[in-house]
Amino acid sequence: MMKTIKIITISFFSLLIIACSVNPFTGRKQMTFLPESILLQMSLTNYQDFLSANKPVPKTDANARLVENVGKKIAGSVEKFLKDNGSEDRIKEFDWVFNLVDEPTPNAWCMPGGKVVVYSGILPYTKSEAGLATVLGHEIAHAVGKHGNERLSQQLVVTLGGMGLQYYLKEKPEETKQLFMLAYGAGSTLGTLAYSRKHESEADQMGMVFMAMAGYDPSKAIEFWETFAAAGGAEPPEFLSTHPSNATRIRKLKEFLPEAMKYYKK
């Protein structure tokens, strides 16, 4: 029995060592041992379940059209960036879908495979196409950067102790679903699997490049985060519970702006 446990343990940690990907934007190595095929399947199922419970705003609505149009522009810049850098395989299974839902919470998220939802509650903060492009670029960057896979991988190591995702899917389907939704900011209690500062910095920078390539002034990203953070008061909006905004973030955005501007063409 002990020998079997030892073999399983060694195999599991060997998997962790070799199951690494590289962020094509930063060159940072990532522990992403969850198969993208499983995440894509979970994404599609959970996305459909979410929309069944939260009906999307009809595409005839002006704001819904705006979300879709800006989203498609950002998606196009993502595809071009990855193609230019020889990393187009990273999103080969993506099928972009953008929906606006009538929900007062200021939030937005992007699941694996390009499944995006924007809550109407964040529109008063975005104020313009560039503001919306900031939010969409940031959330899409999390998905393209495989930050959710990282968070799930880390959490499953702690939660499962090496049992494996397949076992958890079979034995604890509801817990797995909740863990998945939380990892992508779509859970009922945001922040449980909050992205790390490293992830946030990557998403900020990647998002600025994506919006710049889509024709939006990346300096507007700084304005959005400054306005959004200031609007929070003593209790920050729920969106900030998983997206911490502070002086360090604003400073880093300003420092990165000259690099982002290289991608901006009016």
C-alpha positions in Angstrom: 0.0 0.0 0.0 2.8 2.4 1.0 4.6 1.5 -2.2 1.5 2.3 -4.3 1.1 5.7 -2.5 4.7 6.5 -3.1 4.5 5.7 -6.8 1.3 7.8 -7.1 2.9 10.7 -5.3 6.1 10.6 -7.4 4.0 10.4 -10.6 1.9 13.3 -9.5 4.7 15.6 -8.7 6.6 14.6 -11.8 3.5 15.7 -13.7 3.7 19.1 -11.9 7.3 19.5 -13.0 6.7 18.8 -16.7 3.2 20.3 -17.0 4.4 23.8 -17.6 3.5 26.3 -20.3 5.1 29.6 -21.2 3.2 32.9 -21.4 4.1 34.2 -24.9 3.7 37.8 -23.8 6.0 37.7 -20.7 8.0 34.5 -21.2 7.0 33.4 -17.7 6.7 29.7 -17.0 3.4 28.5 -15.7 2.2 25.4 -13.9 -0.9 24.5 -15.9 -1.3 20.8 -15.5 -5.1 20.8 -16.3 -5.8 19.6 -19.9 -7.2 22.5 -21.9 -9.7 20.0 -23.5 -11.3 19.5 -20.1 -11.3 23.2 -19.3 -12.9 23.9 -22.7 -15.6 21.3 -22.0 -16.3 22.7 -18.6 -16.3 26.2 -20.0 -19.0 25.5 -22.5 -21.2 23.7 -20.0 -20.9 26.3 -17.3 -21.3 29.2 -19.7 -24.5 27.7 -21.0 -25.7 27.0 -17.5 -24.9 30.6 -16.5 -26.8 32.1 -19.5 -29.8 29.8 -18.8 -30.0 31.4 -15.3 -29.0 34.9 -16.4 -30.6 35.7 -19.7 -28.4 37.7 -22.1 -29.6 41.2 -23.2 -30.9 40.9 -26.7 -28.5 41.7 -29.5 -30.9 44.4 -30.7 -29.9 46.4 -27.6 -27.3 49.1 -28.3 -25.2 48.2 -25.3 -25.3 44.5 -26.2 -24.1 45.4 -29.7 -21.4 47.6 -28.2 -20.1 44.7 -26.1 -20.0 42.4 -29.0 -18.4 44.8 -31.4 -15.7 45.9 -29.0 -15.1 42.3 -27.9 -14.6 41.2 -31.5 -12.0 43.9 -32.1 -10.1 42.8 -29.0 -10.4 39.2 -30.1 -9.0 40.1 -33.5 -6.0 41.9 -31.9 -5.4 38.8 -29.7 -5.3 36.5 -32.7 -2.9 38.8 -34.5 -0.6 39.2 -31.6 -0.4 35.5 -31.1 0.1 34.8 -34.8 2.8 37.4 -35.0 4.6 35.6 -32.1 4.1 32.1 -33.4 1.7 31.2 -30.5 -1.6 30.9 -32.4 -2.0 27.4 -31.1 -2.8 28.8 -27.7 -6.3 29.8 -28.9 -6.8 27.3 -31.7 -9.9 25.9 -29.9 -11.4 29.4 -29.1 -14.8 30.2 -30.4 -15.4 33.8 -29.3 -18.8 34.6 -27.8 -19.7 37.9 -26.2 -22.9 38.5 -24.1 -24.2 41.3 -21.9 -26.4 40.3 -19.0 -28.6 42.6 -17.0 -26.9 42.4 -13.6 -26.1 45.5 -11.4 -22.9 44.0 -10.1 -19.9 45.7 -11.8 -18.1 42.6 -13.2 -17.0 40.9 -16.4 -15.2 37.6 -17.1 -13.8 35.4 -19.8 -13.7 31.6 -19.7 -11.4 29.3 -21.6 -12.4 29.1 -25.3 -13.3 32.8 -25.4 -16.7 32.7 -23.6 -17.2 36.3 -22.3 -19.8 37.9 -20.2 -20.1 41.6 -19.3 -22.5 42.7 -16.5 -24.5 45.8 -17.2 -23.4 47.1 -13.8 -19.9 47.9 -15.1 -21.0 50.0 -18.0 -21.5 53.2 -15.9 -17.8 52.9 -15.0 -16.5 52.2 -18.5 -18.3 55.2 -20.0 -16.8 54.8 -23.4 -15.7 52.2 -26.0 -12.1 52.6 -24.7 -13.2 52.0 -21.2 -15.1 48.9 -22.2 -12.0 47.8 -24.3 -9.9 48.1 -21.1 -12.2 45.7 -19.2 -12.5 43.2 -22.1 -8.8 43.4 -22.9 -8.0 42.7 -19.2 -10.4 39.8 -18.8 -9.5 38.2 -22.2 -5.8 38.5 -21.2 -6.5 36.4 -18.1 -8.0 33.6 -20.3 -5.3 33.9 -23.0 -2.6 34.0 -20.3 -4.1 30.7 -18.8 -4.3 32.4 -15.4 -7.4 30.4 -14.6 -5.7 27.2 -15.4 -2.9 28.2 -13.0 -5.2 29.1 -10.2 -7.2 25.9 -10.6 -4.0 23.9 -10.8 -2.7 25.4 -7.6 -6.0 25.1 -5.8 -6.5 21.5 -6.9 -3.0 20.6 -5.6 -4.1 22.0 -2.2 -7.6 20.7 -2.2 -7.2 17.3 -3.8 -3.7 16.4 -2.5 -3.0 14.7 -5.8 -6.3 12.9 -6.3 -6.7 14.3 -9.8 -9.3 16.3 -11.6 -11.0 13.4 -13.2 -11.7 11.9 -9.7 -13.0 15.2 -8.4 -15.2 15.7 -11.5 -16.8 12.3 -10.9 -17.1 12.3 -7.1 -17.7 16.0 -6.5 -19.3 17.6 -9.6 -20.9 20.5 -7.8 -17.8 21.4 -5.9 -15.8 21.2 -9.1 -18.2 23.5 -10.9 -18.0 26.1 -8.1 -14.3 25.9 -8.1 -14.2 26.4 -11.8 -16.6 29.4 -11.8 -14.7 31.0 -8.9 -11.4 30.7 -10.8 -12.8 32.7 -13.6 -14.5 35.4 -11.5 -18.0 34.1 -12.3 -18.8 32.6 -8.9 -21.3 33.8 -6.4 -18.5 34.7 -4.0 -15.9 36.6 -6.0 -12.4 36.6 -4.6 -12.1 33.1 -3.3 -9.7 32.3 -6.0 -8.5 35.8 -6.6 -5.8 36.3 -9.2 -2.4 37.0 -7.9 -0.7 40.4 -8.3 1.5 38.7 -10.9 -1.5 37.6 -12.9 -3.0 41.1 -12.5 0.1 42.8 -13.8 0.3 40.5 -16.8 -3.4 41.0 -17.6 -3.1 44.8 -17.3 -0.1 44.9 -19.7 -1.5 42.3 -22.1 -4.9 44.1 -22.1 -3.3 47.5 -22.9 -1.5 45.9 -25.9 -4.6 44.2 -27.1 -6.7 47.4 -26.9 -4.0 49.4 -28.5 -3.8 46.9 -31.4 -7.6 47.2 -31.7 -7.3 51.0 -32.2 -8.0 52.2 -28.7 -5.7 54.6 -26.9 -4.1 52.5 -24.1 -3.8 55.6 -21.9 -7.5 55.3 -21.4 -6.8 52.1 -19.4 -5.1 54.2 -16.7 -8.1 56.6 -16.6 -10.5 53.6 -16.2 -8.6 52.0 -13.3 -8.1 55.4 -11.6 -11.8 56.2 -11.9 -12.9 52.7 -10.9 -10.7 52.6 -7.8 -11.8 56.1 -6.7 -15.5 55.1 -7.1 -15.1 52.3 -4.6 -14.8 54.4 -1.5 -14.4 52.5 1.8 -15.9 49.4 0.3 -14.6 48.8 -3.2 -16.9 47.5 -6.0 -17.1 43.7 -6.1 -15.1 43.7 -9.4 -12.1 44.9 -7.4 -12.4 42.0 -4.9 -10.7 39.9 -7.6 -9.0 42.8 -9.3 -7.1 44.8 -6.7 -6.6 48.4 -7.7 -4.0 50.5 -5.9 -1.2 53.0 -6.3 1.2 50.3 -7.4 -1.1 49.1 -10.1 -1.6 52.6 -11.5 2.2 53.3 -11.3 2.9 50.1 -13.3 0.3 51.0 -15.9 1.9 54.4 -16.4 5.4 52.8 -16.6 4.1 50.3 -19.3 2.2 52.9 -21.3 5.2 53.8 -23.6 5.5 50.2 -24.6 1.8 49.8 -25.2 1.7 53.0 -27.3 4.0 51.2 -29.8 1.1 49.1 -30.8 -1.4 52.0 -31.1 -2.4 53.3 -34.5 -5.1 55.8 -34.7 
